[in-house]
Amino acid sequence: MPTAPARQVAETSRHVRDELGAWGRRHRNPFISVSTLTLAVSPTVKITDLGLVDVLARDWAPQVLDCCH
């Protein structure tokens, strides 16, 4: 948890989002996408806001649960 005042944290986070955008990063939640890039626990599968990705096959992984019915 940050120890800085909320306004300062919000301004800093907005600056980081702006810089990521300037570098070409387009994502609905750039903090989550950047923070999970180096996770060693999932070297072959990644979860995104669009679904599960099979990293080795460079393709979407099939859904394993149909929770919407």
C-alpha positions as CSV (number, residue, x, y, z in Angstrom):
1,M,0.0,0.0,0.0
2,P,1.3,3.4,-0.8
3,T,2.1,5.8,2.0
4,A,1.7,8.9,-0.2
5,P,-1.5,10.9,-0.2
6,A,-4.3,9.5,-2.4
7,R,-4.1,12.5,-4.8
8,Q,-0.4,12.0,-5.3
9,V,-0.9,8.2,-5.9
10,A,-3.7,9.0,-8.5
11,E,-1.5,11.5,-10.3
12,T,1.5,9.2,-10.4
13,S,-0.7,6.3,-11.6
14,R,-2.2,8.5,-14.3
15,H,1.4,9.5,-15.4
16,V,2.4,5.8,-15.6
17,R,-0.7,5.0,-17.7
18,D,0.1,8.0,-20.0
19,E,3.7,6.9,-20.5
20,L,2.7,3.3,-21.2
21,G,0.3,4.7,-23.8
22,A,3.0,6.8,-25.3
23,W,5.2,3.7,-25.7
24,G,2.4,2.0,-27.6
25,R,0.8,-0.1,-24.9
26,R,-2.9,-0.3,-25.5
27,H,-4.8,-2.2,-22.8
28,R,-7.8,-1.5,-20.7
29,N,-5.9,-2.0,-17.5
30,P,-2.2,-1.5,-18.3
31,F,-1.0,-2.0,-14.7
32,I,-2.3,-5.6,-14.6
33,S,-1.0,-6.5,-18.0
34,V,2.5,-5.1,-17.3
35,S,2.7,-6.5,-13.7
36,T,2.0,-10.0,-15.0
37,L,4.5,-10.1,-17.9
38,T,7.3,-11.5,-15.8
39,L,5.3,-14.1,-13.7
40,A,7.4,-17.3,-13.6
41,V,4.4,-19.3,-12.5
42,S,2.7,-19.3,-15.8
43,P,5.3,-19.8,-18.5
44,T,2.9,-21.5,-21.0
45,V,-0.5,-20.0,-20.3
46,K,-1.6,-16.5,-19.6
47,I,-4.9,-15.1,-18.6
48,T,-6.1,-11.8,-20.1
49,D,-9.2,-9.7,-20.0
50,L,-10.2,-11.5,-23.3
51,G,-9.6,-15.0,-22.1
52,L,-6.9,-17.7,-21.7
53,V,-3.9,-17.7,-24.0
54,D,-1.7,-20.7,-24.9
55,V,1.6,-18.9,-25.0
56,L,3.5,-21.7,-26.7
57,A,0.9,-22.1,-29.5
58,R,0.3,-18.4,-29.7
59,D,-3.4,-19.0,-29.8
60,W,-6.4,-18.8,-27.5
61,A,-6.8,-21.8,-25.2
62,P,-10.2,-23.6,-25.3
63,Q,-12.5,-22.8,-22.4
64,V,-12.6,-25.4,-19.8
65,L,-15.7,-24.3,-18.0
66,D,-19.0,-23.0,-19.3
67,C,-20.1,-21.0,-16.3
68,C,-22.6,-18.8,-18.1
69,H,-25.4,-21.3,-18.6
